[in-house]
Amino acid sequence: MNIIIYLIAGAIVGYIASRIMRTNSQQGLLLDIVVGIIGAFLAGYFISPLLGVGTINEAITIPTMLVTLIGSVVLLWIVKMVRR
């Protein structure tokens, strides 16, 4: 059951991040999910300890979703910079 919740949360966060970075027309739903999940991993590993916020594994709350969104936006920014 947790995997379904993570996929849904990853899809939502990945979609919002792709809209923020204006890459939504370049990627589909599957890539949104991948970006959301990898962004959550990066956020949990790097950003959460800096801000003192829990990870998405502990609980899905607004602060954890915002940290996950930051991680996804940073991931998309890095991908954009590498593609140039």
Backbone hydrogen bonds in HBPLUS format (Angstrom, degrees):
<---DONOR---> <-ACCEPTOR-->    atom                        ^
c    i                          cat <-CA-CA->   ^        H-A-AA   ^      H-
h    n   atom  resd res      DA  || num        DHA   H-A  angle D-A-AA Bond
n    s   type  num  typ     dist DA aas  dist angle  dist       angle   num
A0005-ILE N   A0001-MET O   3.25 MM   4  6.61 157.9  2.30 148.9 154.7     1
A0006-TYR N   A0002-ASN O   2.86 MM   4  6.13 159.1  1.90 153.5 159.2     2
A0007-LEU N   A0003-ILE O   2.90 MM   4  6.09 154.5  1.96 147.5 154.3     3
A0008-ILE N   A0004-ILE O   2.98 MM   4  6.20 157.8  2.03 147.5 153.3     4
A0009-ALA N   A0005-ILE O   2.87 MM   4  6.05 167.7  1.88 152.8 156.7     5
A0010-GLY N   A0006-TYR O   2.75 MM   4  5.78 154.9  1.81 142.8 150.9     6
A0011-ALA N   A0007-LEU O   2.87 MM   4  5.98 150.3  1.96 140.7 148.5     7
A0012-ILE N   A0008-ILE O   2.99 MM   4  6.23 160.9  2.03 150.9 155.6     8
A0013-VAL N   A0009-ALA O   2.95 MM   4  6.09 173.5  1.95 153.8 155.9     9
A0014-GLY N   A0010-GLY O   2.80 MM   4  5.72 156.9  1.85 141.7 149.6    10
A0015-TYR N   A0011-ALA O   2.91 MM   4  5.92 152.9  1.98 140.7 147.9    11
A0016-ILE N   A0012-ILE O   3.01 MM   4  6.24 165.1  2.03 151.5 155.3    12
A0017-ALA N   A0013-VAL O   2.88 MM   4  6.04 160.6  1.92 149.7 155.5    13
A0018-SER N   A0014-GLY O   2.92 MM   4  6.06 152.4  2.00 142.2 149.7    14
A0019-ARG N   A0015-TYR O   2.97 MM   4  6.23 143.9  2.10 144.4 154.3    15
A0020-ILE N   A0016-ILE O   2.92 MM   4  6.20 153.3  2.00 147.7 155.2    16
A0021-MET N   A0017-ALA O   2.96 MM   4  6.15 160.0  2.00 149.3 154.2    17
A0023-THR N   A0018-SER O   2.88 MM   5  5.02 157.0  1.94 147.1 152.8    18
A0022-ARG N   A0019-ARG O   3.32 MM   3  4.89 154.6  2.39  92.8 100.0    19
A0026-GLN N   A0023-THR O   3.13 MM   3  5.39 145.9  2.25 105.9 115.8    20
A0032-ASP N   A0028-GLY O   3.03 MM   4  6.30 145.9  2.15 143.6 154.0    21
A0033-ILE N   A0029-LEU O   2.98 MM   4  6.30 153.8  2.05 151.5 157.2    22
A0034-VAL N   A0030-LEU O   3.04 MM   4  6.34 159.9  2.08 146.6 152.1    23
A0035-VAL N   A0031-LEU O   2.85 MM   4  6.00 163.7  1.88 148.4 152.9    24
A0036-GLY N   A0032-ASP O   2.92 MM   4  6.08 156.2  1.97 145.2 152.1    25
A0037-ILE N   A0033-ILE O   2.93 MM   4  6.16 156.9  1.99 151.6 157.2    26
A0038-ILE N   A0034-VAL O   2.91 MM   4  6.06 172.5  1.92 156.8 159.3    27
A0039-GLY N   A0035-VAL O   2.79 MM   4  5.70 151.7  1.87 140.5 149.9    28
A0040-ALA N   A0036-GLY O   2.93 MM   4  6.02 143.2  2.07 133.8 143.4    29
A0041-PHE N   A0037-ILE O   3.00 MM   4  6.30 152.0  2.08 144.6 152.0    30
A0042-LEU N   A0038-ILE O   2.90 MM   4  6.19 167.1  1.92 154.2 157.0    31
A0043-ALA N   A0039-GLY O   2.85 MM   4  5.92 158.6  1.89 144.1 150.9    32
A0044-GLY N   A0040-ALA O   2.87 MM   4  5.95 156.0  1.92 143.2 149.9    33
A0045-TYR N   A0041-PHE O   2.99 MM   4  6.15 144.3  2.12 145.4 155.1    34
A0046-PHE N   A0042-LEU O   2.86 MM   4  5.89 163.7  1.88 153.9 158.0    35
A0047-ILE N   A0043-ALA O   2.95 MM   4  4.74 120.3  2.32 112.3 129.3    36
A0048-SER N   A0043-ALA O   2.79 MM   5  5.96 161.4  1.82 169.8 166.3    37
A0050-LEU N   A0047-ILE O   3.09 MM   3  5.26 120.9  2.45 101.5 116.5    38
A0051-LEU N   A0047-ILE O   3.07 MM   4  6.34 152.4  2.15 156.9 164.8    39
A0052-GLY N   A0048-SER O   2.79 MM   4  5.64 128.3  2.05 146.5 159.7    40
A0053-VAL N   A0048-SER O   3.19 MM   5  5.01 140.0  2.36 135.7 140.6    41
A0058-GLU N   A0055-THR O   3.17 MM   3  5.60 143.1  2.31 107.0 115.8    42
A0065-MET N   A0061-THR O   2.94 MM   4  6.12 154.1  2.01 150.5 158.3    43
A0066-LEU N   A0062-ILE O   2.91 MM   4  6.11 152.0  1.99 151.3 158.9    44
A0067-VAL N   A0063-PRO O   3.00 MM   4  6.22 156.7  2.05 146.0 151.9    45
A0068-THR N   A0064-THR O   2.93 MM   4  6.08 153.9  2.00 141.9 149.5    46
A0069-LEU N   A0065-MET O   2.84 MM   4  6.03 147.5  1.94 140.3 149.6    47
A0070-ILE N   A0066-LEU O   2.91 MM   4  6.21 153.0  1.99 145.2 152.1    48
A0071-GLY N   A0067-VAL O   2.98 MM   4  6.27 157.7  2.03 146.6 152.4    49
A0072-SER N   A0068-THR O   2.93 MM   4  6.19 151.1  2.02 146.0 153.8    50
A0073-VAL N   A0069-LEU O   2.89 MM   4  6.11 158.5  1.94 151.8 157.4    51
A0074-VAL N   A0070-ILE O   2.94 MM   4  6.12 160.7  1.97 150.7 156.0    52
A0075-LEU N   A0071-GLY O   2.97 MM   4  6.13 153.2  2.04 140.0 147.8    53
A0076-LEU N   A0072-SER O   2.94 MM   4  6.21 160.0  1.98 148.4 153.1    54
A0077-TRP N   A0073-VAL O   2.90 MM   4  6.10 150.8  1.99 146.0 154.6    55
A0078-ILE N   A0074-VAL O   2.93 MM   4  6.19 156.6  1.98 150.1 155.7    56
A0079-VAL N   A0075-LEU O   3.00 MM   4  6.26 160.1  2.04 149.7 155.2    57
A0080-LYS N   A0076-LEU O   2.90 MM   4  6.07 155.5  1.97 145.0 151.7    58
A0081-MET N   A0077-TRP O   2.97 MM   4  6.21 154.3  2.03 146.7 153.3    59
A0082-VAL N   A0078-ILE O   3.00 MM   4  6.23 151.1  2.09 148.5 156.1    60
A0083-ARG N   A0079-VAL O   2.99 MM   4  6.17 154.4  2.06 148.4 155.0    61
